[in-house]
Amino acid sequence: MPSLIDFPLEETFAERMPGFYAACPPASVPEPSLLQFNYALADELGFETEPADSNTLAAILSGNELPESINPIAQAYAGHQFGGFVPQLGDGRAHLLGEVVDLNGQRRDIALKGSGRTPFSRGGDGKAAVGPVLREYIIGEAMHALGIPTTRALAAVATGETVMREGQLPGAVLTRVAASHIRVGTFEFFAARRRFDEVRQLADYVIDRHYPEHADEEDRYLSLFKAVIERQASLLSKWMLAGFIHGVMNTDNMTISGETIDYGPCAFMESYHPLTVFSSIDHGGRYAYRNQPIMAQWNLTRFAESLLPIIDDEPDLLVEKATEILNGFMPQFDKFWLTGVRAKLGLQDTEGDDEADRALAEEWLELLEQNDVDWTLAWRYLAAAVEENLEPLQSLFRSNEVLTPWLEKWNSRLCNPTAATATSMRNVNPIYIPRNHLVEDALTAASDDGDLNLFEKLLSVIEHPFDERPELEEYAKPAPSQFTACYKTFCGT
């Protein structure tokens, strides 16, 4: 295994895509110190970390002492932000260091975030604070543990300097690992400038890297569009089933690979309300929980607009084909969601009537909303109901009477439930998520006091979200209602 100190990275994006980035070094920082290092991810990437002490890792992963072989770049992209097009965004505080092929043969980007100004900074300081860096670390690891495609954090490094946000905050740099950092907005950047040769070049690179099975197809760009549609439909179904709210679903935050990226104003829903919004900047509820699939399709429409000029076909026929593919997003999302919700409900017989099962699930959701029931615990406690222990589930509702009629319908659909049914339900319905109040407590302690104990404990809990442990009862409880009522999340910029 190569040593992380040597950082033996490849640079296929930089080599194949000149003009798609600006070469620029990370800013040096005064006193880098390692806050957190993801040894499990380092092993997965094929890095040997044992010889490196924390000071060495901090120096490298702050950007202070990168090997001479590494040529950091900032990628160019545009984006629709809350519906309005911004023709130039780009990595304003991030540096792509290169790529590594992990032990599973997957090529993955290694990038620094919060690592200083770039030509795309637009007046920003290019920095990040400890709180947002650790938020991205812990939410990414929670998503990974839940089986949701996501970027992940390799390390969080304190910089020893302060950054100005709502006040003075301790600075930090995140090392982020992604299948790639290519976004819908990357395509938009070149399409908006009518640089269609570059759009084609980017599409060819994406196919080679993420969708090689479509490389030899006659309509390869339409096939690419269809493949991205499918991955996003699958991803959004997983978000919805987990109660996850991204908060800022702009086109520059939608990856072509189908991974979740950019954990700024994000949160997990507690009481089920479809219009839940936690983002402080989403004043109109554009990216509310219920709207996420709709907005994903909206973003994918922008992707289609970027691709159409490079597809060789009759214009009218081409638009018809692209529209047909785009209109397939919601049926695919619905298919993935129904499969997932059946598993959460313990419906082992997947050959059941789709409409009947969908109606059963939707009636369940109505009960949760009407009774202000916690999303995560409601699903988890259904497993106990299979075992004829109704008390945990009933404790979430205002009265047993409102629950009884639905339980009768559900029991009649379960088809001879067994202990194995309850086990399978617990394997898809977590008991632990990164509860918002626990995340905030952990980030506040780390940022204000330099105390990582709460963060590390929470991280150890959410890394095993399905394994209930009696001593962790407090980690399963929802936040106090007065906390959730006024809870807002913020961007780190």
N, C-alpha and C positions, 0 to 999 in steps of 0.2 A: 504494500500500500504506500502511495506517495505521501510525503509529509505535507501538512498544511502550511508549514513554514515556507516550503518551496512554491506552493500554490501553482501546480503545473496545469494551467488552464488553456483551453483552446479558444479560438476567436473566429468562429465561422461567420457570425453576424458581421463583425468588423471587416473581415476579409471579403465577404461576398456582397456587402451592402454599403459601399462607399457613397457618401452623400446622404445617408440616413441618420447621421449622428455628428456630434462634434467631439473631437478628442480634447480632453481636459483632465487635469489631475484633481484628486480630492484635496480639500483644505487640510493643512496640518493642524493638529490640536495640541494643547499644552500638556495635559496630563491624562492620557488614556488609561482607563482601568476597566477590567472585564466585569460586567454586571452579571451576565448569564451566557453560558455556552451550551449549545445543543449537541452533546456528544453522540446521541443516538443518530441524529441526522448526519453528523460528520462521518460516522461509520457507514451509513447508507450511501453517502457520496463517495466513499472509498478513500477517505483521508485518514492518515495516521496522525493522531494528536498527542500521544503519550509523551514524546520528547519535549513538547512545547509547554513552558510554564505560562501562567496567566498573563504576566507582563508582556511576554512575546506575542501571545495571541492578541492582546489588546493593541499592541503597536501595529500589528498587521491589519487587524479588522477595524481599526479606526481610519485606515488609509495612510498612517504615518510612515510605515516601513514596508511598502509593497515591493515584492521582487522586481528587478529591472525588466523581466520578461513580460510584465503586465502593462497593458496600454489602456487605461480607463477611458471610457467614452460616455457621453450623455446622449440618449436616443431622442430623435425628433418625433413628435406626434401632435395632432390637433385634438379637438374634441367638442362634442355638444355637451355643455354643462347646464343642467336644469333646462334643457331645450334650446338654449342659445348657442350658436356655433362660435367657437374661438379658434381661429385658423392656426395659431401657433401656441402650443403649450410646451411639451417636451419635458425631459428630466431636469427640473429646476433645482433639485437637491438630491440627485441620485447619480451614481456612477456604476455603469456595468463594467465589471472587471474581466469577465470572460465566461467560459462554459466548462463544465465537467461532464463526462459520461459516467453515470453512477453505476453501482454494482448490478442494477437491473437493465443496464444498457440504454437508459434514458438520458438524453442530453438535457442539462439544466443550467440555467443562468446563475451566476453568483454576482450580486450587486450590493453596493453600499447605499444606504438611504440616510439623509441628514448629513451628508459628507461635504457640504459646501457649495458655493455658487458655481453655476455653469452658464454657458451662453443662453440657456433657456430660463434663467431664474426670474426674469421680468421684475427686477427690483427687489426680489426676496433675498433673505440672508442665506438660503440654502441649508439651514441647520434644522435639527430636530431636538426635542426635549425628551428627558427620561420617560415621562409619563406616556406620551404617544408611542414611543419606541417599544416600551414594555407592553402596551396595549396590543400592538400589532403582533408581538411575540406570543402573548398568551392566547389571543383569539385565534391566530393561525394554528397553534398547536391544538386548541380545542376543536377546531374544524377538522383537522387531520384525524384526530382521535374519533370523531363522529363519522368518519368515512366520507367527508365532503371534499372534493378537489380544491386545493388551496396552495397559495404560496406559503413558504414557511421561513422561520427565522433560524439562522445558524448561530447568530450571536447578537448580543446587545453590549455596547461599549460606552461607558461614560467618558466624556471628553475633557472634563476639568474646566470647562468654560460655561458661561451663562448665555442663554438666549432670551430675547425679549418677546413675550406673547402678551397675555393679560398682565404679566408682571415678569420679574426675573425668574427664570427656571433653569435648572441644571441641564446641560446639553448631553446628547448621546447620539450614537450612530448605530443603525441596524444593519446587519448583514442578511440580505434576503435571498432566498433560493426560489426559483420559479422555473416551470417548464420552458417558458420564455417570457419576455416582457413586451411582446408584440400585442398591440391592442387594436380595437376597431378604429380608434383615433389615429393610429399609425397609418392606416390606409387612407383615412380622411385627409391627413396632412398633404399627401401627394395628389390625391384626386381633386382636392379643392384648388390646387395649382395647375391642374390639367396636365400633370406630369405622368401620363398613363404608362409610359415605359417603365417608370419606377414602380407603379402600382402592380404591373405584371411581374416585375422582378421580385417584389415583396411577396406576391402570391405564390410564385414558384418556390421561394425559400420556405414559406410556411408549409406548403405541400410536402416538400422534401423533409422538413423537420418534424411536422406534427401529423401529417396525413399522407404518408407515402403510399398507402394502398390506393390512392386516387391519382397517382402520378401518370399512369399510362391511359387514363380514360380520355375519350374524345372531347367531352365537355368538362375538362378538368377544373375550370374555375366555377362552373355551376356545381360540380361535385364538391368542391371545397366549401362553397356556401351551404350546401345541404348538410355537410358533415359538421360545420360550425353550429348550424341550427340545432342539430341533434345533441351536440355536447352541451349547449347552453340550456336546452330544454331539460336535460338530465340534471344539470347543476341547479337550475332554479327550482326544480321539484325537491331537491335535497334541502335547499334553503328553507322552503316553505314547510316541509315536514319537520324540520328542526326548530322552527320558530325564529329563524335568523332574519334580521333586518340589516341590509347593507348600509343604507343611509345616503349613499352618494353614487348612484348607478349611472354616472355619466359615461359617454362612449370611450373616454380615455381610461375608464376603470373597468372595461370589459375586455378580457383577454381572448385572443383567438384560440388559445390552447384549451379553454374551458375551465381554467382555474379561477377561484376567488382571489381578488387582489385588492390591496389598499384598504386596510382596516382603520379608517378614520372615525367618522361618526356612525359607528355600527353598534349593535346590541342584540341580545336575545330577548324575545318577548316573554313577559311573565304572564299576567292575566291575558286571556285570549280576546283581543279586539282587532278586527281586520284593518282598521284605520290607524293602528299604532305607528307613531313616528317618534324617534328619539333624537334625530339630527337637529341641532340648533339652527342649521342653515336651510332646512327643508320647510320653509314657512307654509307652502301650499299643500304639503303632503304628497308631492309628486312621487316620492319613493317610499310611501307607506307600505306596510307589510302586504296588504291586499294587491297593491299596484305593481309589485315587482315583476311578475310574469309579463304584464302588459308593457312595462317599460323595457324589459329585455327584448321583446319583439320590436319595439320602437327603435332601439339601438341597432338591432339586426337589419332593420330597414335602411339605416344609414350605411351599414356595411354593404348591403346590396347596391346602393347607389354608387358606392366607390368602386365596386367590381364591374358593373355593367359595361363601362366603356372598353374593357379589355376582352370581353367575350365576343367571339366571332359568331354572329347569328343575325337573322333578320330582326330589325328593331322591334317590330310588333310582337313577333314570336318570342323574342328574348324576354321582353317585359312580362309576357304571359307566363313563361317558364319560371322566371324569378319570383313572380307573385305567387304562383302555385307552391313553390318551395317555402316561401315566407309564410304563407297561410297554413303550412303544415306545422308551424312552431307550436301553436296552441294544442292541436290534437296530440302531438308528441309529448308536450308537457303534461297534458291530461293523462296520457298513458303511463308515463313515469310516475306521476303523482298517485294514480290509482293503485299501481303496483306497490308503491311504498306505503300507502295508507292501509292497504289490505294487510301488509306485514305488521304494521303498528297495531292494527285491530285484532291480530291473531287469526285472520281468515286464511287457513292453510289451503283451502280449495280455491285456487286462483281461476278456476274455470266457472266460477259463479257468474251470475248475471251482472254485467257491468253497471247498468243503470240502477239496479237494486242496491249494489254495494256502494255506489256513489251516493245514493240517497241516504243510506245508513250512516255513511261518514259525514255527510253534510248536516244531518239531524244531530249528530254528536257535536259538531262544531257549533251549531246553534245553541245547544245546551251549555257549552263552555262559555260562549259569549254572554248569554242571558244571565248566567250565574257567576260571572266574573271569576272564572276558574283558571288556576295556573296551568299553562299549556304543558309544561314538561311533566309535572306531577300527575296530571289527569291521565296522560297516556301511560305513564309508568304504573300507576295504581290499577289500571285495567288488568294487568297480569295477575295481581292478587285476587281480583274478582273472578278470574278463571278458576282459581283455587278455592273459590267460595268464601273468600275473606273480603267482604264488601266494606268493612269499616274504613280503611284508608281512603277509598274512593268517595264514599259517602261524606266523609269529613270535609271534602272540598266544596260540597254543594250546600245550598241554603236549606234544602229539605230532601229527605229520601224520596218523597213522592214524585218530584220532578224527574228523578233519574230512573225510577222503576220501569216505566213503559219502554224507554229506549233499551234498557238492559234486557228486557224480555225479547225484543227483536234481535238484539245482538246475540243472545244465547241461542236462539233458534237458528241463527246463521253459522254458529261456530262449528257445527258438525262434530259432535263428540269430542270436546276439548280434553286434553290430557295435561299432565305435568310438563310434557315436552312443548305444548302450546304456550304455556306461561314462560318457559325458558326462552323460546324463540322470540316472544314479545319483549322480554327484558334485554335481549340481544340487539334490539333495534330502537328501544325506547330508553334513553339515558335517564339516570337518576341525578347526574351532576352535569351542569352546564356552567359557564363562567357567569354566575349571577352578577348583575350590574353593581349592586352595592358592595359585593366582595371584590370585584375588579377595582372599583374606585378606592376602597380601603387599601388595597395592595399597592396601587399606583401612588396614592397620596403618601403612604409610609416610605416608599422608595424615593419619591421625588423630594419630599420635605425633610425626611430624616436620614436618607441613605440606608433605610432598613428594608432588606429584601426578604425577610422571614415570611411575611404574609404572601408575597408574590410566589415564593418558592413552594409554599404549602399549597396554595391554590393551583399552581401548575401541576403539582404531583397528583392532585385530585382530578383535574379535568383530563389528564392524560389517560385515565381509566374511567370513562364516563358511565359505563354500563355495570360496573362492579360495585354493588352496594356494600358499604362498610359502616357498621353501627357507630363507630367513633366519629364519623364524619356527618352526623345528622345535621349540623348547622349549615353545611355546604349544600344541602338539598333544599333548604327552606327559601321561599321567595323573600324578596326585600319587603320591608314594611311599606304599607300602602302609601304613606305620606312621602316616602322616598321616591317611589315609582311615579307618583302623580306629577312631580316636578323634575323628573330626571331628563337631562339633555346630554348629548355627546357632541364633541367638537372635533373639527379638523386640527391636525397638528401644525398647520402652516400659519 
